[in-house]
Amino acid sequence: MRKQEMLLLTIIVVIASANADICLTESKQEQWRTNLEYIEQKVKDLELDLKDHASTCKSGWEQLNKHCYYFSDDERTWFEAERYCRAQNAFLAYIRDVTENNWIQSNLNNMNGTDLLWIGATDCDTGIWIWSYDYVPLTYSNWNTGEPNNHRGQGENCCHMYDNGKWNDIMCSRKLKFVCKRNVNTHCDQH
């Protein structure tokens, strides 16, 4: 932000100086024009830098549309994974459509040594499957045939994705790899 403040101050000085001395010589006018063009270009450059900064994910995260995704290398319980994601200003992935589901599946298939991945759906508190991100019931789902089934009433309250992109409910205490999701413009710890 320091660069922007200095640039703004320079622009104000240029404008104030130009207004103070209306009868400038032709060479002075040309010098002012050149300076103003230089400042305008610097403003455009800063705008582009800010735009680039606001539309990228930090290192280790992958981007799809306006979201960044982190695919873990370690295994955690569903609750540990959710806490980890929240510490990253993110949540376990909430999936809104088939395109996003297929993209996450393709990334899962590229991960070494795993065919299961935690996502952010749960029915822990309500018996209704919701996203931990916003506590809203799922409007899109890709359940495997016969799922969710809370197999033998064992408390299968958390959701994972198979490597075929289908979802299953299992016990939250299982340790699996996971995927976090956050908005692309959440840059509190970007640099």
Buried (B, 14 or more C-beta within 10 A) or exposed (E): EEEEEEBEEBBEEBEEEBEEEEEEEEEEEEEBEEBBEEBEEBBEEEEEEEEEEEEBBBEEBBEBEEBBBBBBEEBBBBBBBBEBBBEBBBBBBBBBEEEBBEBBBEBBEEBEEBBBBBBBBBBBEEEEBBBBBEEEEBEEBBBBEEBBEBBEEEBBBBBBBBBEBBBBBBBBEBBBBBBBBBEBEBBEEEE
